[in-house]
Amino acid sequence: MKPPNVHVTRHYASRVTWLLLACTLFVFPSLSYAAAGPLDLTLSLAGISSVVIFVLAYALVMSEELLHMRKSKPVLVAAGLIWALVAWVYVQAGMPEEAETAFRETLLEYAELLLFLLVAMTYINAMEERRVFDALRSWLVRKGFSYRSLFWITGVMAFGISAIANNMTTAMLMCAVVLKVAEGDNKFIGLCCVNVVVASNAGGAFSPFGDITTLMVWQAGQVPFEGFFALLLPAVVNFMVPAVIMNFFIVNRQPASLKENVWLKRGARRIIVLFLITVAISVLCHSILYLPPAMGMMFGLGLLQFFGYYLRRSLPRSLERKRERYSRRGDWKKLEQLGSVVPFDIFSRIARSEWDTLLFFYGVVMCVGGLGFMGYLSLLSETLYGSWNPVWANVVLGLISAVVDNIPVMFAVLSMAPDMTEGNWLLITLTAGVGGSLLSMGSAAGVALMGQARGIYTFAVHLRWVPAILLGYAASIATHLWINAALF
C-alpha cells in the first residue's frame, strides 16, 4: 500500500478541522459567554475577515515543511491585522479604550509566559553549552546497549527529562543517541523516534514545567502546582501502552560499541543545581507570595548571570591550574583541548533561545485573544462546554490538538474560562498535551525530529503507529477518570 502524501494528508486534515470549527462558531450566533467585548462582532465584516485571516495564517503554519517559512511570520502579521480591525471598529463606535485595555491584558498574559520560557530555555542552552547533554549521550553510547534496551532507555529518559525540560529539546537529545548508535538501521530509528515523541509529550503532561500547556494552566490558577502530579499515572499509561506494542516489532540485536568520551565543562553541575533552585523559587513565589512564576524565574536568571560572571573572572586561574596538572600527567590531548576553551557568555545562551517558537506563541496568543474579544470564543465555549459534557469536550479538543497546535487550543480554553472541576482542568491538560502525539506534526517534538532524522522519521512512519498511540490516548483518559474520580 502506498504511504499517504504528508502534504496532502496535512492539507486535508487542516481543512476538515477548520470546517468543523467554523460550523460550530456560526451555527449558534445568539450565544454569549466569557472573553467577549461589549460589541458582538461575530457576524460583522471585521469579525468574518479576522477569522479568514487567522485560518489563512494557520494554513501557512501547517505548510511550514513545504514552504520552508518559519511559523512565526504568518501569525505575527495575522495578529496585527486582527487587532487593527478590532481597534477600528471600536474607534468608530466611540469606545477606543475598550480595545486598548483588552489588548494590554492579552499582552500581559503573553509577557508572563515569555519571561518564564525565556529563562527556562536559557538554562537548557547553558547546560547544553557546558556539555551536560553530550555527556549523557556519550554514556549511553559507550554502554553498548541492545536495540530493545536502547528503545526503552531512550523512551524512559525522554519521559523523565521532559518533565523539567521542554519536550522538543528532550526528543532531539534522545534522537541524537539513537541516530549515532543505530546508524544505518532506518526502520529501528523510525520506531524509536515515534516512541521518543510519545514519551516526551506524555512526560510533559504531569509537570507544570514539562509543557507550555501545563504552564499556562498553572499560571492561570486553574490547578495548583502539586495538583498536576495526579496526572503521573495517566501519563505513564499514555507512554507505556504504545511502547509495549511497538516493543514486539523490534528486531533485537547488539549494535557496534562506539567509543566517545565527553568531559563536562567547568560549572556544569553547579548550573544544574542553579536551575533546580530557580524552579523551586518560582514555585514558592506562586504558591506562597501569590506572585507570577515569571518573577521567580527572572530572579533565577540573575543568579545564573552572577555565576557566569564568576566563571569568566576565574577562567584564567582555572586554565593555569589545569595546564600544570595535565603537564605533570603528560595528558597532551587534554592540554590541546584547553586551547579551545572560550569564556561562558550568558547573553549568547539567551540569543540561542527558540525565538521562532516564542514569537509564534505571541502571534497565536494575540490572534486568539482578538477573536475572543470579538465574541467567537464565547460561541465555541457555549457549544462545547454548555451543550456537551465537559469530559467529551476535553477529549475532542485533545484530538484537535493533533492537527492544530496545542498552544492555541489551550489558550482558547483558558480564554473561554468554562466552569469546570479540577478533574476536568487536569483532563484538558492531559489531552491537549498528549493529543499531539497522534500525528508527527502535532507537537514540537515531532516536527523537530522530522527535521533531525529527515527521510527516516516521516509523517508516514508515524502514521503506521496511530492505532497504538490512540489506544494509549484512550487508556490514559480512562485511567485519569478512574483514579482521580474524586476531583470531578
N, C-alpha and C positions, 0 to 999 in steps of 0.2 A: 504493500500500500504506500502510495506516495505521501511523504510528510506534508502537512499544511504549510503554505507560504506564510512566514511570520508577519509580513506587512499586510497581506490580505486579511489574515485572521484578526490582527490587531485592529485594522480599519473597521471590519465588520463588528467586532465586539464593542468598539467605542461608539459606533453608530447606534447599536441596539440599546446600550446603556443610556445614552443621552436622549434617545427617543422615549424610553420609559420615564426618565426624569421629567422631560418636557411635558409628557401627558399628565403626569402627577401634578405638576405645577399649574397647568392651565385648565384642568377639568374641574377644579374646586376654587373658582375665583372669589367666592364670598368669604372664605375662611381667613381668620386673622390670629396672629399669635406673637410670641416674643421676637425681639430683634428688629422689628419693623419700625420705620419712622412715622411721623404724623400723617404723611401722604401715602396713599396706596398707589404705587406706580406699576403694579404687576401687569396691567393691561394697556399701559401708556406706550407711546412710541419709544421714549427713552428707556423704559424697562425692557421691552422686547429687544431693542437694539443692544442693550447691555448683555442680555442672555446670548444673543447671537455672537457678540464679541468674545464672551467667555468660552463658548463652545468652539469657535474658530481657534482661539488661543490654545485651548487644551488639545485640539486636534493636532496642532503643530507640536505640542509637547509629546504627544503619543507617537509622533513621527520622528522623534529625535534620532533614532538609529538610522532612518532612511535619509533624512535631510542633513545630518551631521551639524545640527544647530543646537546650541546649548538651550536647555529647557527654560532658563530664566528669562530669556529675551521676550517671548510672546506674552508671558503673564505680566511682566513689568509694564509693557505697553497697554495690555488689556486693563490693568488696574488703574492706570492713569486715565484712560478713556471712560471707564465706568464711573469713576468718581467725578470726572468732569461733567458727565451727563447728569449725575445726581445733583451736583452743585448748581448747574444751570437751571434745572427745574425748580430748586428751592429758592434761588435768587429771583426767578420770575414770580414765585409765589410770595415773595417778601419775607422769607424765613432763612436767610443765608447762614445764620448762626447755628441752626439745627444740623445742617450738613457738615459744618466745620467741627462741631462738637462730636458728631458721630465718627468723622474721620480721625480725630485726635484719639478717641477712645480705642478705635481699632488699631491705630498705630502704636499705642501704649502696650496693648496686648502682644503685638509682634516684637516690640523693643525688649520686653522682659525675656521672651524666648530667645531672641537673637543673642543677648548678652550671655545667657546660660549656655547655649550651644557653642558660642564662640570660645568660651573658656574651656569647655569640655574638649572641643576639637584641638585647642592649643596644647592641652595636657597630653592628648593622644599623640599629636605631632612631636611633642618634646620627647616622649617615651620612644617614639619611632626613631628620632634623631640620635638618641642615646643607645640605640640598637637593642632595645628590650624585645621587640617582636622578632628581630633577626636571630637573637639568641634562642628564643623559643622554637623557631623554625629549625635552627641548627640542631637543637637537642632531639627533636622528633626525627629528623633526617638520619642522624648518626645512630639511632637506636635500631634501625633496620626492622621495623615492624612489618608483619604480613599485611596483605591488602585488606583483609577483613578487620584486622586490628586498626589499621590506618583509617578505615571508614568510620569506625566507632570512636576512635580518639579525636579525629577532627570534628566529628559531629558533636560529641560531648563538650569539647573545648569551645566550639562555636556557641553552643547553648550557654555555657557558663560565662564566657568573656563578654558576650553581647548584653549581659545583664548590667554591666558597668560601662562598657564602651559601645559606640554605635554599631549597628548590625552590618553596615557596609564595610567598615574597617575590619571587623572580625571576620567576615566572609572572605575578604581579599587575603587576609593573613593565612587562613586555612587553605584557601585555593592555591596560594603560593607553595605551601607544603606539598599538596597533592601533585601539582604540576612538576615539582622537582623530583619527588620520589617515584612517581608512576609515569615518568616521561615516555611517550610513545603509545601507552595503553589508553587510547581516547575513550573507549567505552567505560572503563573504570573511572576515569577522570570526570566524565559527564555525570555518572551516577553519584560520585562524591560531591560534585558541585550542587546537584539537586538536594542532597542531604544537608549540605552546609547552609544553603539558603533557607530551608525549612527550620533547621536548628537555630540559626541566627535570629530569624523572625520570632520563633517561639521563645527563645531566651530573653528577648527584649520585652515580652508582653507582661512579665510579672514584676518588673522593676521600674520605679519612676524614672530611672536614668537609662533604661535599656532602649527606649524608642521615643521619638518625638511625640507620638500619640499619648503614651503614658505620661510623659512630662506635661503635656497640655492639660490632661485630666487632673493631674496632681496640682498644678499651678492654679487651675480654676476652682480648686477646693471641693471638687465633687467626691473625691476619695482621699482619705488620709494616707500618709506615707506608708504606714505599716499595713494598710488595707490591701495594697497591691499584692502582697505575698500570699493572699488567698488564691491567687491565680497560678501559684507554682505548680501544683499537681496537674491542673488542666493544661498548662504549657508543656509539662513533661510528656503528657499523653499525646499532645499535638505533634511533638517531635518523635516519640517512640513508635507510634503506630506505623507511619510510612517507613521509618528506618528499619523496623523489623521485617517488613515486607520486602524492602529493597535488599536486605541482607542476604536473602535466599538467591539472589541473582548475581552475587559476587563470585567470580572465579578466583578462589583463594590461592595465592602463590606468594613467594617471597621475592620482593624487589631487590635489586642490587644495592648493597650498602654503600652510601656515599660519605666521604669524609669532608666535613666542613666545620671548622672551629670559628666561633664568633665570640669576641670578648665585649662585655658591656663597657660602654664609655663611662667615664668618671661622673658620678652623681646620679646614675640611672636609678638605683634602688631608692635614693632619697626623693627623687621626683615621683616615684610610685607612692611613697608614703605621703608626700605632699598632696597628691591627687586624692587619696583616701581621706586625708584631713579636710580638704576642701569640700568633698562630698558631705562629710559629717557636719561641717559648719553650715552648709546650705540647708541640710535637713533641720538643724536646730533653729536656724533663722526663721524658717517657715512654721515649724511646729510650736516653738516657744515664744518667739518675738513677733510672730504673725507678719513678718516681712517677706517680700517676694524672694524665692530661692536664688534669683539672679544676684541679689546683694551678697549672699554668702559666696557665690562662685566668683564674683569680681574681687572679693577680699582674698580668695584663694589665688587669683591671678596675680595680685600684688605680692603674695608670698613667693610665687614662682619667679616673679621678676627680681625680688631680693636674692633668691637663691641663684638665679642666673648671673646677677652682679657678682656674687661671691665666686662662682665658677670662673668668671672672666678674670677677676683680680688675682685669684690664687693659681691660675693656669701656669704661669712661668715657673713657680716654685714646684708645682706638681710634676711638670715635664722634666725639670732638673733632677728631682729625686728618682724618677723612673729611668732616666738615662744612666745614672750611676748604678742603679740596681741591675738593669739589663746588661750593662757593660761588664759588671762583675760576673754575671752568669754566662756571658758570651751569647746572649739571645739576640742575634743580629736581625732576625725577622721582626721582632717587636720594636727594636731600635729604628728600623726603617719605617715602621708604621707611625712612630711618633712624629715623623716629619710631615705627615699629612693631617695632623690634629689641628682643628680650627676651633676658635672660641665659641661657646654657646651663645646664641643670639635669640632672645625671646621673641623679637619682632619678626624675625624670619619664620618662626613657628606659627605666629598669628597669620602671617601672609599666606601660609600654606593651607589654611582652613578651606573647607569646601564652600567657596564663595558663590559658586553657581547654585548650590543647594540652598544656601542662606538667602540669596536673592530670589530664587524660585519660591521659597517659603514666604517672603514678603509679598510677592505678586499674588500668590494663592490666597493668603490671609486677607489682603486688601480687596481682591475680587469678590471673595465670598462675603466679606463684610459689607461691601457695597450692594450686592444682590440681596443680602439680608435686610439692609436698611430700606431697600425698595419694597420689601414685603414677601419675597419669594421663599425665604427660609420658613416663614410662618406658615405658608401653604404646605410646604413639604412636611414640616413638623406636625401639623394638624392631621395630615393624611396618614403619615406613618405611625405617630405616637398617639393620635386621637382616635383613629379608626381601627388600627391594628393593635394586637397585643405587643407591648414593648419588646418582649423576647424575640418574637418573629421579626419585628422591625430591625433589631440589632443584628440578627442573623443575616438578613437580606443586605444590610449595609456592609457587613463583613465580606459578603460575596462581591458586592460592587467594588470594594477596595482592591480586588484582584485586577480590575481594569483601570479604575480611577484611583489615583494615589491616595493612600490612607490619611495624609495630612489634610487635604480639603474635606474628606469625609468626616474626620474627627472635628475639625474646626466648624463645619456646618452643624454637627450635632450640638457642640458646645454653644454655638450661637443660637440654636433653636431653644436651648435650655429646657428640654422636656422634664416634666415632674416624674422622675424615676427613683427607684430604690437604689441603694448602694450595690446590690447584686446586679442590677441591670446596667449600672455605670461600669461595673467591672466586666460585664458581658460585652458591651460595645468596645471596651478597651481591648479585650481578648480577640474579638472577631476582626476588628479593624487592624490589629497588629499581625495576626496570623493569616488573615484572608488573602494578603498579598502573596503568600507562598503558592497559591493555586496556579499562578502563571509566572513565567520568568520575568516579565516586565512589570509585575505587580508590586515590587518592592525595590528599594535602592540596592539591596544586596544582590538581587537577581540581575538587575541592569548592570551593576559593576562587574559581576562575574562573566556576563556575556561578552564584555569587552576584554577582560583579563584572559579568559580561555576562549578567545574568538575562534569560531569554527568547530569547537569541541563541545562546549556547553552552549546550546542554542535553544530557541523557543520550542522547536520540535522535540528535542531531547527531554526538556522539562515536561512537555505536554503528555508524553507517554506515561508519566507517573502521577498525573492529575487524579485518577481514581483513588490511588493510595493516599495522596495528600488530602483529598476531600473526605476520605474515611477518617483520617486523623483530625480534620477540622470538626466533623460531626461528633467524634468521640470526645474531643476536648470540651465542646459545648455541653454535652451530656454530663461529663464529669463535673463541670462547674455548677450546673443546675442541681446536681446531686449533693456534692459535698458542701456547697455554700447556700443550700436551700434557705437557711435561716436569714440570709441577707436580702431575700426577695420580699 
